[in-house]
Amino acid sequence: MSAAGLLVQLLNGLADASSLFLLSAGLSLIFGVSRIVNFAHGSLYMLGAYVAYSILERIGGTPLGFWGSVLLAALAVGAIGAMIEIVVLRRIYRTPELFQLLATFAVSLIVKDAVLAIWGIEDLLGPRAPGLAGAISILGRRLPQYDAMLILIGVVVLAGLHLLLTRTRWGVLLRAATQDRDMVGALGVNQALLMTSVFCLGAFLAGLGGALQLPREPANAGIDITAIGDAFVVVVVGGLGSIPGAFLAAVLIAEIKALCIALGTIALPFGLTIAFPKFTLVAEFVVMAVVLVLRPWGLLGKPQAAAVSAGPPETPLAPAGRAQKWLASAVFVALLLLPLLAGGNSYAIVLAIDIFVGVLFATSLHFIMGPGGMHSFGHAAYFGLGAYASALLLKAAGLPMPVALLLSPLGGGLGALLFGWFCVRLSGVYLAMLTLAFGQIVWSIVLQWDDLTGGSNGIIGVWPSAWLASKTTYFYLALVVCAACVLAIRRILFSPFGFALRATRDSSLRSEAIGIDVRRIQWIAFIVAGAFCGLAGGLFAFSKGSISPETISVSRSIDGLVMVLLGGVQSLAGPVIGAASFLVLQDQVARDFEYWRAALGVLILILVLAFPGGLVGALRFRLRRA
């Protein structure tokens, strides 16, 4: 590509950076003050695009109408953000951060179905901005005028936020609340009003970003997941709570993507080629992984002080009592009788197999989240690696199905061996986002390696052996494997290693003082969790007969988080009950309601508000009162 073409491509990248900054600046503000990882932020961005489209249909057509529509859409989304903070988040500020994440995830489900109900499933492309439909000539190349305007808007918003945060009383209070929110409240500041205003401004910026993006790409009900992933990456790379950092990260990521497109496909010796445009699918996650490994607090973030405790001390785990053992035995016997009680209802058996797979997936995630205190947003990577490992061992290597299933933990375990070495060097949100980066990298490789993984088509014909072909026989196999793995994980947690793992979570400094190698213990925990998760992936692959990149998607990782949080993090039975409850609720709601996501979101919100300790925590509370 010529120098002029490269320059124009980089300017296009700056326009994309402006959109990324508008989206991520609001998320950075919200997290800086509230410490809430707002998963609904992508939904607010999506709402901005849809609301702007509706207003443009009525009053657009003139420059005043277009820009007025954009501003009105951003104001409307800002008001919606304030309402979400008042109605939902204000009630759960004192709950653990992960439960706040679960609540915002429920809000995103409700918003998605509301969008589908109002605007339908069709993509909606807005009109071009009046007066900006042409292009600017640069060295013989043409840059769209609207892209140039986006670059200017990004710089203006950055300057405006800087003045707001440094030259106004509200900005001073906001920066003080970022450092110590309780002290600000002790000085007489209305914390509730301050938090609402922050959410309103953050939602306004998200809505503005979505509305401004409408002439460049259509509004659709799937942009919320893409938007929240991009926003998380920009905020973490720039440094949590840093607005200049978010701007720098947005420019860096957008320019790397633009450069990859400009480079195109390059031929190498020996017939090899490098297709740089494909790298854009995962560029931001590679950048985030590199930045977090080299600079764990982000480009312009501040190093966090070493935490004495990674979480509230857990009530010491006790071996199962006689009543618990009898209850577990009764449940196991009831499950053994389920095929007979189902009376040939194959749907009930298939649902039960899915529940067994979900229980093993959630239990492996809980192993590092609860006792380990390490949050993971990319646990589906190990699930997918195990599934693809078993499928390839069966189809490509020609191994018998039982052997391929037994070797599936190697796929997840080896992935955790590699990724865990980097992850255990971080903590908190940074660790969670690094796991997300690795998960997306695995997804991108699986999606693009057509010769090995089948690309987007996946691998089909992954069926069990003839003696395991019937659903009933496979049901018993999945039940026995799931029960054995859950018992094995419980046994590990009551071993010396399990006590050392919980010690590293409760106080890493004291653990190091008594001779525990904290990183080594946490790394081993990652490997163990990845191996069990890989086995769950193998069971899933053979139960469905096929495997696709969707298995490694972010949505599956989020489903695992929901299962663990729904049951309760501080209980070994939590992931079992949470996974079973979530999958049964999802199945029933999806069958009975057209807008099942909204119904499921409302149920999750009710559970979060009523039982902040999870279902198991609520049950324990009721039993103590009784």
Secondary structure, DSSP 8 states (H G I E B T S, - for coil): --HHHHHHHHHHHHHHHHHHHHHHHHHHHHHHHH----TTHHHHHHHHHHHHHHHHHHH-SSHHHHHHHHHHHHHHHHHHHHHHHHHTGGGSTTS-HHHHHHHHHHHHHHHHHHHHHHH-SS-B-----TT--SEEEETTEEEEHHHHHHHHHHHHHHHHHHHHHHHSHHHHHHHHHHH-HHHHHHTT--HHHHHHHHHHHHHHHHHHHHHHHTTTS-B-TTHHHHHHHHHHHHHHHH-TT-HHHHHHHHHHHHHHHHHHHHH-EEE-GGG-EEEHHHHTTTHHHHHHHHHHHH-TT-SS-------S-SS----------HHHHHHHHHHHHHHHHHHHHHTT-HHHHHHHHHHHHHHHHHHHHHHHHTTS----S-THHHHHHHHHHHHHHHHTS---HHHHHHHHHHHHHHHHHHHHHHHTT--HHHHHHHHHHHHHHHHHHHHH-HHHH-GGG-EE-----GGG-SHHHHHHHHHHHHHHHHHHHHHHHTSHHHHHHHHHHH-HHHHHHTT--HHHHHHHHHHHHHHHHHHHHHHHHHHHTEE-GGGGSHHHHHHHHHHHHHH-TT-SSHHHHHHHHHHHHHHHHHHH-TTHHHHHHHHHHHHHHH-TTHHHHHHHHHHHH-
